[in-house]
Amino acid sequence: MGERIRSTGLIDRELSPFYIYYTVIFMAQATIFTFLNIYFQEELGFTFAQIGTIASIGPFVSILTQPFWGILSDRTNKRKVLMVIIAGAIVVALLFPLHYAFMYIAVMAVFNTMFNNSITPMGDAITLQFLEGKKIKFNTIRMIGTVSYALMAAVVGYFIGEDMTRIFHIKAILMGIALFAVFWMPDLQRSLLPNNPEDMDGGDEGGLQRTTSQADCSPSALRECNPPSSPPLGDSLRELFGNKMVLCILATSLVFGLTMTFYHAFLGIQLRGIGASEAQVGQAMFISAASEVPVLLLVNKIFGKRKPIHLLMVIGFFMALRLVMLFAADVQGSITIVYAAQLLHGLTFMVHFYFTVVLLNAHAPVHIKSTVQSLNGVIRAVAALIGAGIGGTMADRLGIGGVYLILSVFVFVLCFVLPGTLSLVYREKVRGMDPVGTK
């Protein structure tokens, strides 16, 4: 049995820091995402419009900062840049609860988003690069984070009790552990350098040949041993924006990012409004996270052979259905309907998120993969700016349920009706598309 497990690649000492990293990062996310906006409403007394404004200010800043982090990591060292970002997130978490004025919270939200929104794309880029040539797949690593998120969401309400400021202390501790995990990760850039510094001496012709010899490289590591020279960034971006597949993926990120931003910002508040306790709020988040597990286990088997446009239609249908159910829960004041809607999280957010990361990694030019993942983060930031800012103002006027209903129509038309029409009009082109699971 032990030999069989080792043959899967799961037991690998180099994977240990990645396991720890995804565990604690997602536990920290569960703590903040579940209770931060409840803290704003119940502890600080902010309105929906104020909460939406706070949620939208930070992403506006991340539109500027995420490309910076991505370009910096591609040009320098991904691991060290990620360590700086996590350290910044820890400092912000400790400063957040020190004052209660709206302007102070808004400024903290700017720094909070500037660091936190860059952690996921940067960590994913490092992980995907490390897993090249490994037996273990990215969805297996990502599932560790999903399970950790679900378990933390279920229990964090009991740790918080009546003191909502504890969410910041819990997050800081978990981020501290993540920082050590990243420090422990293999330095991928350093692994590309010659083992012997003398081999870099231009006068040692034999040494130079040894550092670039294909005989010293395994087939899976050949690209790393002979990395291509990076073209200018402008040429890379022109190549990127000429790729219709990448543009399509980024467009769907905008649609789903807008919807999920409003959902994450106001679901906890909605639950509290219909009488849910802290434990029930955590249970709702547990259900959504737990629904990701079977999807991650079967994602390639179920969805990998579908065309991208058909995958979008499937996700769009279930997302629209989920939003309608959340609207009904608000009208009926039913926690049970919210629980049922949360079961669709895996078929909506998780499928879209997973294939967005994987397809961008597959289709982006190799020398700007981190930049592309960060660009996807920028798209989500734009969506957050719209979804949280305008959504919060609309919620003050129409109620949270009313905004869910409007979003359901928006998603159904753009992600189900429109792609379905295009797939009929351009049937031959759709038939020639590669499946989403094709790398």
C-alpha positions in Angstrom: 0.0 0.0 0.0 2.8 2.4 0.9 4.6 1.7 -2.3 1.4 2.3 -4.3 0.9 5.7 -2.6 4.5 6.7 -3.2 4.1 5.7 -6.9 1.3 8.4 -7.3 3.8 11.1 -6.4 1.8 12.3 -3.4 4.6 11.4 -1.0 7.4 13.8 -2.0 9.4 15.8 0.6 9.5 18.7 -1.9 5.7 18.8 -1.9 5.4 19.3 1.9 5.7 23.1 1.8 3.1 23.3 -0.9 0.7 21.2 1.2 1.2 23.4 4.2 0.9 26.6 2.1 -2.4 25.7 0.5 -3.8 24.5 3.9 -3.1 27.7 5.9 -3.7 30.2 3.0 -7.2 28.8 2.5 -7.9 28.6 6.2 -7.0 32.3 6.4 -9.3 33.1 3.4 -12.2 31.2 5.0 -11.8 33.3 8.2 -11.8 36.6 6.4 -14.3 35.9 3.6 -16.9 34.5 6.0 -16.9 37.3 8.6 -15.2 40.4 7.4 -18.3 42.1 6.0 -20.4 41.0 8.9 -17.8 42.7 11.1 -18.3 45.9 9.0 -22.0 45.8 9.4 -22.5 44.6 13.0 -19.4 45.9 14.7 -18.9 49.2 12.8 -22.5 49.9 11.7 -21.7 50.4 8.0 -24.4 50.5 5.3 -24.5 48.2 2.3 -23.3 51.1 0.1 -20.4 51.7 2.5 -19.5 48.0 2.6 -19.7 47.9 -1.2 -17.5 51.0 -1.5 -14.8 49.4 0.8 -15.0 46.2 -1.2 -14.5 48.1 -4.5 -11.7 50.6 -3.4 -9.1 47.9 -2.9 -9.6 46.1 -6.2 -9.2 49.5 -8.0 -5.7 49.7 -6.5 -4.9 46.1 -7.3 -5.6 46.8 -11.0 -2.3 48.8 -10.8 -0.4 46.6 -8.4 -1.1 43.1 -9.7 0.7 43.6 -13.0 3.6 45.0 -11.1 3.8 41.9 -8.9 3.5 39.6 -11.9 6.1 41.3 -14.0 8.4 41.6 -11.0 8.2 37.9 -10.3 8.8 36.9 -13.9 11.9 39.2 -14.0 13.3 38.3 -10.6 12.3 35.5 -8.2 8.7 34.3 -7.8 9.2 32.8 -4.3 10.8 35.9 -2.8 8.1 38.2 -4.2 5.4 35.9 -2.8 7.1 36.1 0.6 7.1 39.9 0.5 3.4 39.9 -0.4 2.5 37.5 2.4 4.5 39.6 4.9 2.6 42.7 3.8 -0.7 40.8 4.3 0.3 40.0 7.9 1.1 43.6 8.7 -2.3 44.8 7.3 -4.2 42.1 9.2 -2.7 43.4 12.5 -3.4 47.0 11.7 -7.0 46.5 10.5 -8.8 46.4 13.8 -6.9 49.3 15.5 -9.4 52.0 14.4 -13.1 52.1 13.5 -13.4 55.3 11.3 -14.7 54.7 7.7 -11.7 56.4 6.1 -9.2 54.4 8.1 -11.0 51.1 7.2 -11.1 52.2 3.5 -7.3 52.8 3.5 -6.7 49.4 5.2 -8.9 47.8 2.5 -6.7 49.2 -0.2 -3.6 47.7 1.3 -5.4 44.5 2.2 -6.5 43.9 -1.4 -3.2 45.0 -2.8 -1.5 42.1 -1.0 -4.2 39.5 -0.7 -5.4 39.5 -4.3 -1.9 38.8 -5.5 -1.3 35.8 -3.3 -3.4 33.3 -5.1 -2.2 33.9 -8.7 1.4 34.1 -7.5 1.2 30.9 -5.5 -0.6 29.1 -8.3 2.1 30.2 -10.8 4.8 28.8 -8.6 3.0 25.6 -8.0 2.2 25.0 -11.7 5.9 25.6 -12.5 7.0 23.2 -9.8 4.5 20.5 -10.9 5.8 20.4 -14.5 7.3 16.9 -14.9 5.7 15.6 -11.6 3.1 12.9 -11.4 0.8 14.8 -9.1 -1.7 17.2 -10.8 -2.6 20.8 -9.8 -6.2 19.9 -8.9 -4.9 17.6 -6.2 -2.9 20.4 -4.6 -5.8 22.8 -5.0 -8.2 20.3 -3.3 -6.1 20.4 -0.1 -6.9 24.1 0.0 -10.6 23.4 -0.6 -10.8 20.9 2.2 -9.0 23.3 4.5 -11.3 26.2 3.6 -14.4 24.0 4.2 -13.2 22.8 7.6 -12.1 26.3 8.8 -15.4 27.8 7.7 -17.3 25.3 9.7 -15.4 25.9 13.0 -14.1 29.5 12.9 -17.4 30.9 14.2 -16.8 29.0 17.5 -13.3 30.5 17.8 -14.6 34.1 17.2 -17.5 34.0 19.6 -18.6 37.6 20.4 -15.3 39.2 19.4 -15.2 39.7 15.7 -11.7 41.3 15.8 -10.3 37.8 16.4 -10.6 37.1 12.6 -7.7 39.4 12.0 -5.5 37.7 14.6 -6.4 34.3 13.3 -5.5 35.4 9.8 -2.2 36.9 10.9 -1.1 33.6 12.6 -2.1 31.5 9.5 -0.3 33.8 7.1 2.8 33.6 9.3 2.8 29.8 8.9 2.3 30.3 5.1 5.4 32.6 5.0 7.5 29.9 6.5 6.1 27.4 4.0 7.0 29.6 1.1 10.5 30.1 2.5 10.8 26.3 2.6 9.7 25.9 -1.0 12.4 25.0 -3.6 13.8 28.0 -5.3 12.9 27.3 -8.9 15.0 30.2 -10.3 18.0 29.1 -8.4 17.6 25.5 -9.6 18.2 26.7 -13.1 21.7 28.1 -12.3 24.8 26.0 -12.6 25.7 24.0 -9.4 29.3 25.1 -9.6 29.9 28.9 -9.7 33.1 28.2 -11.7 30.9 26.8 -14.5 29.8 30.4 -15.1 33.3 31.5 -16.1 33.2 32.5 -19.7 36.8 31.2 -20.0 35.9 27.7 -19.1 34.5 26.6 -22.3 34.0 23.1 -21.1 32.2 24.4 -18.0 29.8 26.4 -20.1 29.1 23.4 -22.2 28.4 21.4 -19.1 25.7 23.9 -17.9 23.8 23.7 -21.2 24.4 20.1 -22.2 21.3 18.2 -23.0 23.0 15.1 -21.7 22.8 16.6 -18.2 19.0 17.2 -18.6 16.2 14.8 -18.2 13.6 15.1 -21.0 11.0 16.6 -18.6 13.5 19.3 -17.5 15.0 20.1 -21.0 13.2 23.5 -21.2 14.5 24.5 -17.8 18.1 23.5 -18.7 17.9 25.5 -22.0 15.5 28.3 -21.2 14.7 30.5 -24.3 15.6 34.1 -24.2 12.7 36.3 -23.2 11.4 38.7 -25.9 10.5 42.3 -25.0 7.5 42.6 -22.8 5.6 44.6 -25.5 6.0 41.8 -28.0 4.9 39.2 -25.5 1.7 41.2 -24.7 0.9 41.7 -28.4 1.3 37.9 -28.8 -1.0 37.4 -25.8 -3.8 39.7 -26.9 -3.7 38.1 -30.4 -4.7 34.8 -28.8 -8.5 34.6 -29.0 -8.6 31.7 -26.5 -6.9 33.8 -23.8 -9.2 36.8 -24.5 -12.2 34.5 -24.2 -11.0 33.2 -20.9 -10.4 36.7 -19.5 -13.9 37.8 -20.6 -15.5 35.0 -18.7 -13.4 36.0 -15.6 -15.0 39.5 -15.8 -18.6 38.1 -15.8 -18.1 35.5 -13.1 -15.9 37.8 -11.1 -18.6 40.4 -11.0 -21.2 37.9 -9.8 -19.0 36.2 -7.2 -17.7 39.4 -5.8 -21.3 40.5 -4.8 -22.0 37.0 -3.5 -18.9 36.9 -1.3 -19.5 40.5 -0.1 -23.1 40.0 1.0 -24.0 36.4 1.5 -22.9 36.4 5.2 -24.9 39.6 5.7 -27.9 38.1 4.0 -27.7 35.0 6.2 -27.5 37.2 9.4 -30.5 39.2 8.1 -32.6 36.1 7.9 -31.6 35.0 11.4 -28.6 32.8 10.9 -26.1 32.4 13.8 -22.3 32.6 13.4 -22.2 28.8 13.3 -24.9 28.7 10.6 -23.0 31.2 8.5 -19.9 29.0 8.8 -22.0 26.0 7.9 -23.2 27.6 4.7 -19.6 28.4 3.8 -18.6 24.8 4.6 -21.2 23.4 2.3 -20.0 25.6 -0.6 -16.4 24.6 -0.1 -17.2 21.0 0.5 -19.1 20.9 -2.9 -15.7 21.7 -4.6 -14.2 18.4 -3.5 -16.0 16.0 -5.8 -15.6 18.5 -8.6 -11.9 18.7 -8.1 -11.7 14.9 -8.0 -13.6 14.4 -11.2 -13.1 17.7 -13.0 -11.0 16.5 -15.9 -13.1 13.3 -16.4 -16.4 15.2 -16.5 -15.5 18.4 -18.1 -12.2 17.8 -19.8 -13.6 16.6 -23.1 -16.1 19.5 -23.5 -15.5 22.5 -25.9 -14.7 25.7 -24.0 -17.9 27.4 -25.3 -20.1 24.4 -24.1 -18.3 24.4 -20.7 -19.2 28.1 -20.4 -22.9 27.3 -21.1 -23.0 24.6 -18.4 -21.4 26.9 -15.8 -23.6 29.8 -16.8 -26.8 27.8 -16.4 -25.9 26.6 -12.9 -24.7 30.0 -11.9 -28.0 31.6 -13.0 -29.9 28.9 -11.1 -27.9 29.4 -8.0 -28.6 33.2 -8.0 -32.3 32.6 -8.4 -32.2 30.3 -5.4 -30.4 32.9 -3.4 -33.1 35.4 -4.4 -35.8 33.0 -3.3 -34.0 32.4 0.0 -34.1 36.2 0.6 -37.8 36.4 -0.2 -38.7 33.4 1.9 -36.2 34.1 4.7 -35.0 30.5 4.4 -31.6 29.3 5.5 -32.4 25.9 4.0 -32.6 27.4 0.5 -29.3 29.1 1.0 -27.8 25.7 2.0 -29.2 24.2 -1.2 -27.8 27.0 -3.4 -24.4 26.5 -1.8 -24.3 23.0 -3.1 -23.9 24.4 -6.6 -20.7 26.3 -5.7 -18.5 23.4 -7.0 -20.3 23.4 -10.4 -20.0 27.1 -10.8 -17.2 28.9 -9.2 -14.8 26.0 -8.8 -15.1 24.7 -12.4 -14.7 28.1 -13.8 -11.7 29.0 -11.5 -10.0 25.7 -12.2 -10.2 25.8 -16.0 -9.3 29.5 -16.0 -6.0 28.8 -14.3 -5.2 25.7 -16.3 -6.2 27.1 -19.7 -4.3 30.4 -19.1 -1.2 28.4 -18.1 -1.6 26.2 -21.2 -2.2 29.0 -23.8 -0.1 31.9 -22.4 3.5 32.4 -23.7 5.9 30.5 -21.5 7.9 33.6 -20.5 4.9 35.6 -19.2 2.8 32.9 -17.5 2.9 34.7 -14.1 2.0 38.0 -15.8 -1.0 36.4 -17.5 -2.2 34.9 -14.2 -1.8 38.3 -12.6 -3.7 39.9 -15.5 -6.5 37.5 -14.8 -6.4 38.9 -11.2 -6.7 42.4 -12.7 -9.8 41.4 -14.6 -11.3 40.0 -11.4 -10.4 43.3 -9.7 -12.3 45.2 -12.3 -15.3 42.9 -11.8 -14.9 43.4 -8.0 -15.0 47.2 -8.5 -18.3 47.0 -10.4 -19.9 44.1 -8.4 -19.1 45.4 -5.0 -19.4 49.2 -5.5 -22.5 49.3 -7.7 -23.9 46.2 -6.2 -23.8 47.6 -2.6 -25.6 50.8 -3.7 -28.3 48.7 -5.5 -28.6 46.5 -2.4 -29.5 49.5 -0.3 -32.3 50.3 -2.7 -33.5 46.9 -3.9 -32.3 44.6 -1.2 -29.7 41.8 -1.5 -32.2 39.4 -3.1 -33.2 42.0 -5.8 -29.6 42.3 -6.9 -29.2 38.5 -7.0 -32.3 38.4 -9.4 -30.8 41.0 -11.7 -27.4 39.2 -11.8 -29.1 35.9 -12.6 -30.6 37.4 -15.8 -27.3 39.0 -16.7 -25.4 35.7 -16.3 -28.0 33.6 -18.1 -28.0 35.9 -21.1 -24.3 36.4 -21.4 -23.1 32.9 -20.4 -25.8 30.7 -21.7 -28.1 32.3 -24.3 -25.3 34.2 -26.1 -22.7 31.3 -26.2 -25.5 28.9 -27.3 -26.5 31.2 -30.2 -22.8 31.6 -31.2 -22.2 27.8 -31.1 -25.1 27.3 -33.5 -24.0 30.1 -35.9 -20.3 29.1 -35.9 -21.0 25.4 -35.6 -18.0 24.3 -37.7 -15.5 26.5 -35.8 -16.8 25.2 -32.5 -16.5 21.6 -33.8 -12.8 22.3 -34.5 -12.0 23.7 -31.0 -9.7 21.8 -28.7 -11.4 20.3 -25.6 -10.8 22.3 -22.4 -8.7 19.5 -21.0 -6.3 19.6 -23.9 -2.9 21.1 -22.9 
